[in-house]
Structures are given as C-alpha cells and as structure tokens.
C-alpha cells in the first residue's frame, strides 16, 4: 500500500527531487501559512528569525542588483537564518497569493543537518 503524503511534500518530491521521507520531514517540520500578493516575507536589514519554503505561488527577492523571481520549492531567508551574525541582505515579497512553509531558526538549522535536505536548504545564491 502506498503511503499518502501532503501536497507540499508531493511538490517537494516533484520539484526538488527529494525522497518521500525527506519531503515529508521538511513539510511537517514547519508551519504552512497563506500569503497575499505584496506581503513582505522578510525585509532587508532585519535579523534572520525564520526561513521559508515556497509551497505554491511566487515571491520576488529584491536585491541591490535587481529582482529574482522564485516559485514552489525555492527556499528564501536561509542566509541570515543560518548565520546569526548576518542580517537580511534582501527583501522578499510574495508576488502572487500562495502558501509558504515557515521554519524558526532552531528547526531550520536542525533540518540542514539532514544529509538529503542540506543541499536543498543551504544557500546556492547570494540573495
């Protein structure tokens, strides 16, 4: 019998190539919240108190070098969340209605210790 997984886990399996175990762990470790178009997820200069995985919808990362559009499966806010000496280096704004999974600092750092999740959660970009 196949074990059912939630829609966020399914998206992580399909878009990020995670195993069902890792996707389910990542999905259930955070809190899924609805976001509205234009809602600020994190603001440049703020402390990194949480990180986000976009579950559905899109978000725009506003950097000094321009804007970066992100979508389902992308991680935002990870840089300042992983490094307590850093502040946010960009503002992230929801660019459509959707959902994000929010992780507090302790939970997010613990998730990065998972061998399969680490490559997905560790920064791969400067913003």
C-alpha positions as a LaTeX table, in Angstrom:
\begin{tabular}{lrrr}
\hline
Residue & $x$ (\AA) & $y$ (\AA) & $z$ (\AA) \\
\hline
Unk1 & 0.00 & 0.00 & 0.00 \\
Unk2 & 1.36 & 3.45 & $-0.94$ \\
Unk3 & 1.63 & 5.94 & 1.85 \\
Unk4 & $-0.18$ & 9.22 & 1.13 \\
Unk5 & 1.76 & 12.46 & 1.51 \\
Unk6 & 0.54 & 16.02 & 1.79 \\
Unk7 & 0.52 & 18.41 & $-1.23$ \\
Unk8 & 3.63 & 20.31 & $-0.02$ \\
Unk9 & 5.56 & 17.05 & 0.32 \\
Unk10 & 4.40 & 15.96 & $-3.12$ \\
Unk11 & 5.59 & 19.27 & $-4.62$ \\
Unk12 & 8.99 & 18.82 & $-2.95$ \\
Unk13 & 9.29 & 15.31 & $-4.37$ \\
Unk14 & 8.40 & 16.53 & $-7.87$ \\
Unk15 & 10.25 & 19.87 & $-7.99$ \\
Unk16 & 13.26 & 19.25 & $-5.74$ \\
Unk17 & 13.73 & 15.51 & $-6.28$ \\
Unk18 & 13.53 & 14.70 & $-2.58$ \\
Unk19 & 12.63 & 11.27 & $-1.28$ \\
Unk20 & 9.19 & 10.97 & 0.27 \\
Unk21 & 10.82 & 10.67 & 3.70 \\
Unk22 & 12.82 & 13.89 & 3.31 \\
Unk23 & 9.96 & 15.81 & 1.69 \\
Unk24 & 7.55 & 14.77 & 4.42 \\
Unk25 & 10.07 & 15.69 & 7.12 \\
Unk26 & 10.62 & 19.14 & 5.58 \\
Unk27 & 6.91 & 19.76 & 5.08 \\
Unk28 & 5.87 & 18.74 & 8.58 \\
Unk29 & 8.73 & 20.49 & 10.41 \\
Unk30 & 7.41 & 23.96 & 9.59 \\
Unk31 & 4.13 & 25.84 & 9.68 \\
Unk32 & 2.28 & 26.43 & 6.41 \\
Unk33 & 0.74 & 29.88 & 6.12 \\
Unk34 & $-1.21$ & 31.67 & 3.41 \\
Unk35 & 0.38 & 34.78 & 1.90 \\
Unk36 & $-1.19$ & 37.54 & $-0.18$ \\
Unk37 & 0.24 & 39.28 & $-3.22$ \\
Unk38 & 2.53 & 42.04 & $-1.94$ \\
Unk39 & 3.02 & 40.57 & 1.53 \\
Unk40 & 6.59 & 41.03 & 2.81 \\
Unk41 & 8.13 & 37.75 & 3.97 \\
Unk42 & 11.40 & 39.27 & 5.13 \\
Unk43 & 12.93 & 42.73 & 4.95 \\
Unk44 & 16.50 & 43.73 & 4.13 \\
Unk45 & 18.41 & 44.66 & 7.30 \\
Unk46 & 16.23 & 42.57 & 9.66 \\
Unk47 & 17.60 & 39.72 & 11.76 \\
Unk48 & 17.04 & 36.24 & 10.37 \\
Unk49 & 14.45 & 34.76 & 12.69 \\
Unk50 & 12.87 & 32.41 & 10.16 \\
Unk51 & 13.32 & 30.82 & 6.75 \\
Unk52 & 10.68 & 29.91 & 4.18 \\
Unk53 & 9.99 & 27.30 & 1.53 \\
Unk54 & 7.56 & 28.47 & $-1.13$ \\
Unk55 & 4.79 & 25.87 & $-1.29$ \\
Unk56 & 2.76 & 27.48 & $-4.07$ \\
Unk57 & 2.64 & 30.90 & $-5.64$ \\
Unk58 & 5.65 & 33.10 & $-6.31$ \\
Unk59 & 7.89 & 35.52 & $-4.47$ \\
Unk60 & 10.26 & 38.23 & $-5.62$ \\
Unk61 & 13.66 & 38.73 & $-3.99$ \\
Unk62 & 14.57 & 42.42 & $-4.21$ \\
Unk63 & 18.36 & 42.82 & $-4.15$ \\
Unk64 & 20.67 & 45.73 & $-4.83$ \\
Unk65 & 21.37 & 44.09 & $-8.20$ \\
Unk66 & 17.74 & 43.65 & $-9.23$ \\
Unk67 & 14.82 & 41.30 & $-8.72$ \\
Unk68 & 14.81 & 37.49 & $-8.69$ \\
Unk69 & 11.53 & 35.62 & $-9.16$ \\
Unk70 & 11.13 & 32.39 & $-7.18$ \\
Unk71 & 8.46 & 29.72 & $-7.07$ \\
Unk72 & 7.38 & 26.45 & $-5.49$ \\
Unk73 & 10.20 & 24.54 & $-3.82$ \\
Unk74 & 12.52 & 27.54 & $-3.56$ \\
Unk75 & 13.98 & 28.49 & $-0.18$ \\
Unk76 & 14.21 & 32.13 & 0.99 \\
Unk77 & 15.58 & 33.75 & 4.11 \\
Unk78 & 18.12 & 30.99 & 4.67 \\
Unk79 & 21.30 & 33.09 & 4.71 \\
Unk80 & 20.50 & 35.20 & 7.77 \\
Unk81 & 18.70 & 32.31 & 9.45 \\
Unk82 & 21.77 & 30.08 & 9.25 \\
Unk83 & 24.28 & 32.77 & 10.28 \\
Unk84 & 23.37 & 34.64 & 13.49 \\
Unk85 & 25.92 & 37.38 & 12.72 \\
Unk86 & 24.13 & 38.33 & 9.47 \\
Unk87 & 21.10 & 40.44 & 8.74 \\
Unk88 & 18.84 & 40.01 & 5.74 \\
Unk89 & 20.57 & 41.12 & 2.53 \\
Unk90 & 17.34 & 41.37 & 0.52 \\
Unk91 & 13.63 & 41.97 & 0.89 \\
Unk92 & 11.37 & 39.12 & $-0.19$ \\
Unk93 & 7.79 & 39.91 & $-1.23$ \\
Unk94 & 5.05 & 37.50 & $-2.27$ \\
Unk95 & 4.32 & 38.27 & $-5.92$ \\
Unk96 & 1.14 & 36.20 & $-6.02$ \\
Unk97 & $-1.24$ & 34.69 & $-3.49$ \\
Unk98 & 0.03 & 31.36 & $-2.22$ \\
Unk99 & 1.45 & 29.45 & 0.71 \\
Unk100 & 4.86 & 29.23 & 2.35 \\
Unk101 & 6.21 & 26.87 & 4.97 \\
Unk102 & 7.87 & 28.85 & 7.79 \\
Unk103 & 10.70 & 27.49 & 9.96 \\
Unk104 & 12.08 & 29.01 & 13.13 \\
Unk105 & 15.86 & 29.28 & 13.49 \\
Unk106 & 16.36 & 26.16 & 15.62 \\
Unk107 & 14.19 & 23.96 & 13.39 \\
Unk108 & 15.74 & 25.24 & 10.16 \\
Unk109 & 19.29 & 24.73 & 11.40 \\
Unk110 & 18.42 & 21.20 & 12.53 \\
Unk111 & 16.93 & 20.42 & 9.10 \\
Unk112 & 20.19 & 21.44 & 7.42 \\
Unk113 & 21.89 & 18.61 & 9.34 \\
Unk114 & 19.84 & 16.08 & 7.36 \\
Unk115 & 22.12 & 14.74 & 4.60 \\
Unk116 & 19.38 & 14.81 & 1.95 \\
Unk117 & 17.90 & 18.18 & 2.94 \\
Unk118 & 21.16 & 20.08 & 3.35 \\
Unk119 & 21.75 & 20.64 & $-0.40$ \\
Unk120 & 18.19 & 21.94 & $-0.78$ \\
Unk121 & 18.31 & 24.26 & 2.25 \\
Unk122 & 21.86 & 25.61 & 2.09 \\
Unk123 & 22.36 & 28.84 & 0.14 \\
Unk124 & 23.01 & 28.44 & $-3.55$ \\
Unk125 & 22.76 & 32.14 & $-4.37$ \\
Unk126 & 23.85 & 35.45 & $-2.90$ \\
Unk127 & 20.36 & 36.71 & $-2.06$ \\
\hline
\end{tabular}
